[in-house]
């Protein structure tokens, strides 16, 4: 994520054209933990319990009952992550229209990777 962000902000024309990230002086660059914190806060706001949030974040449960609770919460985690995906997709669509960002940046990153390897 740091490499992507650092490369992104080097190209001021691209930042201006796409407006994908709000880059401002004095703000630290985003980290993966910022994404985790934002996703967890969103899920809390929408009523997802601490047990499922902790499992999504892959936090170790040190409580006594964790020894006995072997349920994996797959369905609950999947539902929560699908909700988070839908929320992010709506934000991007609102801002940029129907651009498939995963496909767009996936292809761009493939080109960068191929160029770096040559």
Beta strands, then each sheet from edge to edge (+ up, - down):
end
